Amino acid sequence: MAGIDLEQFRLRRFVEHLIAMGEVDIHDRPVALADMSAIIEGSTNATLFKDAGPEHFEIVGAVGGSRRRHTLAFGTSDERNLAQEFGRRMANMQPVVDVPQADAPVQQVVMAGDDVDLTKLPFHMQHTYDGAPYLSSAIDYTLDPKTGRRNVGCRRLMLRGKTTMLSNLTQMSDLKRMFLECVERGEHLHLNFAVGAHPLDFLAACVRAPVEDEFVTVASVRGAPLPMTRGVSNGLPVPADAELVIEGYFDKAGYTEIEGPYGEFLGYYGPAHVDPIFHVTAITMRKDVLHQTVLHGAVKIARTDHAHQCAILTEARIRHVLGAARIDPIAVYAVPSASGLLHARVSVRREAPGQARAVISSLFAIPFLKHVYVLDEDVDVFSDEEVEWAMANRFRADRDLVTATGQRAFPMDVTMSNDSTTTKAGFDLTGPLTRTGVEAKTTHAPHFEGSAHYKSVEQALGARPMYFAELMASLGSKDGREIAMELDRLRGHGALARSKDGEWVLKT
């Protein structure tokens, strides 16, 4: 355990950092648990409740609900290159280290056996038609009983009773596969949930790349060793530095009770469906536990945690796919308001006709990506204003729209056909390569730097034709009116002309 800092990736410490950076709204007054979600969604910041519910819980929400907060989580300053930072960390694997239970802060308080009571935790209603109160911030840690492979994922937990919960195991995943195999063998599937974790842990838990050890993925995304200890009731691994852990097992009886509906991350409800019961055998936490809720499925999707986690992973996937096609993008942006999954913008330095189409065709292969926007390098893909400008000025529907029917749809896409397919669209928002001259340039405010290179307008124009701003820069002018007067003098002498693009030309 030597050298392992059990506070470095603690949620509370990260929230303190966010407070210092002005990224957290703090509510000191009492607030009902049922009122929290509306308050969280109403702010672009994270929200810290100091007195929530009758138990006076301290709860933080939407910690990962912005790109800036994920940038702070990575400890970097470049918001635009988070996918590259993620890729760098994934390529530099970090170890998993064992921490004795006596040294694990997450086990400072233990409720086991008859003391287990889930009603002592801040389950709360998060959307109007949710099936019951939920904890939305759980990360599951388990071992495959068959192979010993270590697995991590994100789960929502629906309150069922004092010692039981329901969780969504509908879509195929490693955890669902493990559970089905356990049911077939007549065994419970034991696992543990960490509730209250650093944003990088959630990001790692969302990774769907084929890896041998997903605990190592969490460590690698952190960029530091992952401290794990053993559960008090089942001996399975749990993060030693988490805020709270729920231990237990999915019942071997299989899929038996309806879970949901629940507000999904696309902004619609996922339907109620039959899922397994989870039996809780222990609850452990820090003495000064900071509870956590994740903003999920809100009206303002770009404020949700999941949208930004998905955006980073989508951008990393896009760069990988384009790299395989030998396309080097200038910038990539997965749009959070499209859940970080469905819309992507890519800017490229075009060198030949058809390059934008090549980007679109390559990215149609990504299953969940629905709409692709390709832009020239002079457009900032992170700017809605600039992208809308490109759509208005460089896109013509009969020429620049690429569609592909019969494509595999994202499972929760409400527009998909009965056969689970959709139509993908690519938008070529690039300008014509053949257009030249001043009319092909985009407008920008002038910037003047440096010292004078010439002593007079006549000397400057003697070197080459210049636009007016180039004349100002070459003469070190921060005004320009004196240059206009000098041009007028040259005009009067018959020594001045203009190029077709408006450059000033000295007659010879």
C-alpha positions, 0 to 999 in steps of 0.5 A: 500500500506504500505510496497509494494516496486514498484521497487523490481520486476521492469524489469529495476532494474533486468536488472541493477542487471544483468549488475552488474553480467556481464550478459548483452551486452550493445549497446550504438550506434544507431541500427535499430529496424529490426536489433535487433533480429539478435544481440540478438540471436548472444549473450548468454547474455541479450542485452540492446539497449540504442538507438534503432529506430528513437525514440531512444528507450531503449530496453532489450532483452533475459532477461530470455534467460539462466538458470543462469539469471532465477537463479538470478531472483529467488534470489538463487544460485543453478541453478540445483534446480529451479524446487524445488524453484518454487514448494516451492513458489507455495506451499506458496501463496502470496496475491494480493494488490491494489495500487491507480492509483496515486501511480502506476508508470506504469501510469506516462505517459498516452495515451488515446482516440485520443492520442493512437498510437501504432506506437510509440511503438517498434514493430519490425520484429523478424523472416524473414517470420513474418506477420508484426512487433511484440511485443513479451513480452506481459502478458495478465491480465483479469477477466473472465466476467462470473465468475470473475476469474482472468487469466494471460497468455503470448501473442504476439502482431502483429501491425495492425494499430495505434489503433489495433493489432492481437494476437494468440488465436488459441490454446485452453486456458482459454483466448480463452474460455472466448473470445468465450463465450463473442462472443456468448453473443455479448460482447467484451472481455476487458483485459490489456497487461503488456509489460516489466516484470520481468522474474518470471512474465513470468514464472508464466504466463506460468503455466498451473496448475489448480489454482483458481486465476492466479494473486495469481500465479504471486505473489507466484512465485515472493515470494512477494505480487503482486501490482495491480492497475486499468486500466485508460480506462477499470478499469481492473487490471494491474501490478502497477510495470510494465514498460508499459501497453496496455489496450483494448478489443478483438472485439466481431465480433470474428475471422475475420483476418489473424494473423501471420505467426510467428517464434514459440518457437520450431524453426519453423514458426507457420502458419498464421491463423484467429484471433480476432482484439484487439482494444487499448483504452489506453497506459500507461508507466513509465516516464523512460520506459524500453521496452522489447523484448523476443527472440522467435523461434530462431535458437539457441533455448537454448538462448530464454526466453521461453525455460528456462521458459518451462524447469523449469516448465517441471522439476517441472512436472517431479518431481511431476509425479515421486513422484506420482510413488514413484520414487525419482530422483537424478536430473532432467534436461529439455533440453533448446535446445529441447525447454525445453519441448520435451527432459528430462534427469533423474538420479536415484539411482538404487536399483533393475532391471527395475527402469529405465524402470519405470521412462520412463513409468511414464514420457511417460504420460506427453503429451508434453514430447517426449524423455526421458533419464535415467542415473545413479547417477554418470552421471551429467544430466546437462552435454552434455559431460557426457550424450553423454559418457553414450549414447556411453558406456551404451546404446545398441539400441536393449536392451535399447530403449523403444518406444511407438507409438500412443502417443498424440503429442505436437500440433506444433510437425512437426513429428506428424502423420495425427492423431496428434499422435507421437512415444515417445522414452525412452533411458536407459543409465544406466549401468548393476547392476551386473557389479563389480570391477574396470572395473565398475567404471568411471574414475575421476581425483584423489583428495587427502585431509587430513593427514596421517593415517599410517607411512609406506606402509607396515603398510597401507597394513597391514590394508587392500589391497589398490589401489595406490591412497588410499595408497597415501591418507593414507600416506598423499602423494602429490607425489607418487614416494616415494611410488612406491619405497617402493612398489619396496622394498617390491616386492624385499623381496617377500612381495608384490602381486596384486589383480585381480582389481589391488589393492596392497596386502601385503603377509602374 
